[in-house]
């Protein structure tokens, strides 16, 4: 069985607010360190039937970038849901929401 490790390192300021986020994966560019302004990591707890989330963003990430980050995550979720389950209705509904949100953001 193959295993792969993904590492996330967060540098915090004196108030425990993220200043930088770096990540690496053994299968990604020979484990090269990548910089990020935000991360959202979710785990499904099958016993509780609930999602555990870890959402972090650096203090210098602007609000517009944060909004696009979430729209992009929803769009990715739409594709993943379709590929994993074949549920075209749910995928389409999420994609439609993303289109509305992009229109909203473009009007600002």
N, C-alpha and C positions, 0 to 999 in steps of 0.2 A: 504494500500500500504506500502510495506517495503522500508526503505531507509538505505543506508550504507554510511559511511563517510570514505574517504581515505585521509590521511594527509601526506604531504611531508614537511620536515624541512631541510633547507639548511643553513649551517654555512659558512659564507664568511670571507675571510681574509681582511686586510686593503685595498686591491685593488679590492674588490668585486669578487674575484675568489673563487669558492667553495672549502672548505677544507673538509667538510663532508656532506653526504646526508643520511638522515634517513627517513623512512616512516612507516606508520602503517595503517591498515585497520581494521575496527570493526569486520569484519567477518573472520579475519586471526589471528589465535592463540590468541584469546581474545584481539586483538588490540596490541599485543606485537610489540615493535619498532624493525625494521629491518634496518640494515646498507646496503648501496649500494655505489658503486664507480661511477655510472652513472645512468641517467634516461632519457627517451625520452617519452614525453607525447604529444599526438596529439588530436586535436579536429576538427571535421568537421563542418564548417560554411555553412549551407545549403543555406543561402541567397546569399553568395558570391561564392558558389561552390568551396571552397578553404579549405585547411588544415592549421590550426594554430598549430605550434610546439613549444614545450619547451624542449630543449636539454641541459642537464647539465652533467658535469663530474668533478670529483675532480682533483685537480692539481697533485695528486700523482698517478693517473691512467696511466699506461704505454700505449704506442701506440699499442702494439700487443693486449693487452686486449681490447682496444677501437675498433680495427678492428674486433675482434671476437664478441664483443657486437653487432655490426651492422650486422654481418653475422647471428648471432642468432636471432636478431629481424626480419630479412628478412625471415628466416626459419619459425619462428612463424607466420609471416604474411601469408606465403604460406598455412599453415595449417588452419589458421583462415579464409582465403578467401575461401578455399575449403569447409569448414564446413558451412560457412555463405551463400555462393552463389551456391555451387555445380559446380563452373567453374573449371573443371579439367585442361583446357589448361593454364589459367593464373597461377594456383597453380603450375603446373608442370614447367612452364617457370621460375618462381621465385625459385623453388627448384633446378632446373638445374643451375641457376646462383649461388646459394649458394654453390653447389658442386664445381663449377669452382673457386669460391673465397676461399673455404677451401683448394683446391689443390694449389692455388697460395700462400696462407699463409703457407702451409706446406713446400713449396719449399724454403722459406726464411731461 
